[in-house]
Amino acid sequence: MPSIQTALPPELADNVIRLYRECLRRAKYIGHQQHNTKLVVGMVRQQFRKHMHETDPEKIQKLKDDAARGLINHMLYEAEKMTGTCWKEE
């Protein structure tokens, strides 16, 4: 199964630390908009810490794909808000 991370820049998708930082940036942005920054950032940190000792390459790839999917979904959501269009699968 191909990786969802191909939709992200390689320098972000290949590096867990950069992926973590980008997730934190998005969490801060969302939290600021919804006035619950500590909660949203805490949730992101909790998920990364929960799996920080994972050693199985397949499991790590799945976790990275999940994080990348979350980033992509948020980017699509923000793009829809800016353009006023609604994206839906057919």
N, C-alpha and C positions, 0 to 999 in steps of 0.2 A: 504494500500500500504506500503510495507516495506521501511525502510529508507535507502537512499544511503550511509548514514554514517557508515553502518556496514563494509564498506571497509576501514575505517580509524580506527586507534587505539582508543579504548573507552575513554581513558583519553583526547584525542583531540576532538572526536565527541561530548562528553557529556558536554564540557565546552566551552561556547561561547568565553570567553577571550582567551583561548588557540587556538581556531580555528581562531580568529582574528589575533593573533600573527603569526600563521603559514601562513596565507594569506599574511601578511605583509612581512614575510621572502621571500616567493615566489615572491611577487611583486618587492622587492628589487633585487632579483636575475635576474628576467626577465628584469627589468629596467636597471640594470647594463650592461647586454648583449646588449640591444638595445639603450643604451645611453639616456634613458628617465626615469630615476628612479623616479624623483619627480612626473611626470605625472602618472605613474603606481601606485605608492604608494598612491598618492592623490585619485585616482579612488577607490582603495580598502577602504581607510578611509571614503570617501564620502558615499559609499554603506552601511557601517556599521553604520555611524552616521545617515543616512537617516532613519534607522529602529531601532535606539537604544531605542525608547520609545514604541515599539510594545509590547502588552500584550497578544494578542491572541496566545495560545499555538500551534495551528495548523499552523498559519502564521509563528511563530518563527521556528517551525520544518521545514517548507518549505524553509525558508531563510537559515537555517543551512545546509539543504540538497543541496541547490544551491551552497553555499560556498564550501561544501565538494566535490561536483561534479567538480567544477573548480580546486580544488587542485588535485583531482584524474586525471583529464584530463591533467594537466600540468605534473604530474609524469609519465603518460603514454607517453606523447610526449618526455620527456627527456630520458626515457628508450629506446624509438624507435631510437632516435638520437645516443645513445650510442651503441646500438646493430646493427644499420643499417637496421633494419627490419621495415616493415610498417604493422601496425595492422589495419584490416578492418573487419567490420561485414559481415557475409554471410547471 
